Amino acid sequence: MLHPQREETMMKEQFKKILINLGKKIVKSLDISICLNASELLKYLRILRFFYLRFIEFF
C-alpha cells in the first residue's frame, strides 16, 4: 500500500502528463487545420483553459 503523500504525488504527475498530452494534441490539431475560423480556435482555447484551471485547483 502506498503512503498517501506518495500516492498524491503520483496522481499529480499523471495529471501533468494528461495536461501536456492534451496541449500537444491541440497544437497538432491547430497545425493540421491551418484555416481555423474564430469559433473553432475559441473552442480549443476554452478546452485548454478548462484543464489549466483544474490543474491549478489540484495543486
C-alpha positions, 0 to 999 in steps of 0.5 A, spaced: 500 500 500 502 506 498 503 512 503 498 517 501 503 523 500 506 518 495 500 516 492 498 524 491 504 525 488 503 520 483 496 522 481 499 529 480 504 527 475 499 523 471 495 529 471 501 533 468 502 528 463 494 528 461 495 536 461 501 536 456 498 530 452 492 534 451 496 541 449 500 537 444 494 534 441 491 541 440 497 544 437 497 538 432 490 539 431 491 547 430 497 545 425 493 540 421 487 545 420 491 551 418 484 555 416 481 555 423 475 560 423 474 564 430 469 559 433 473 553 432 480 556 435 475 559 441 473 552 442 480 549 443 482 555 447 476 554 452 478 546 452 485 548 454 483 553 459 478 548 462 484 543 464 489 549 466 484 551 471 483 544 474 490 543 474 491 549 478 485 547 483 489 540 484 495 543 486 
